[in-house]
């Protein structure tokens, strides 16, 4: 276990576009849930979490925009929801590329 932790800690966690990065951001909430499921299954099967922790979660729209705009990663933003809400959030996000999908 100590060897695994040491190897992980030597790796670079960060910007997915940096060639020296060994672990970058996940691409979606679905992928985040999938990874969390693997971790939960490992714990249920007797594994011990030795490093890391939960990613950022947001409490409201303002907090979500703050997290998005303060990340060190280059963003490709996507906002989904009702038209007026989607546009209001999308206009506040600073991203390299963006898409929006409206419902209604």
Secondary structure, DSSP 4 states (H G I P E B T S, - for coil): -HHHHHHHHHSEES-TTSTTEEE---S-HHHHHHHHHHHHHHHHTT----S-------SSHHHHHHHHHT-SSPPEEEEEESHHHHHHHHHH---SEEEEEE--
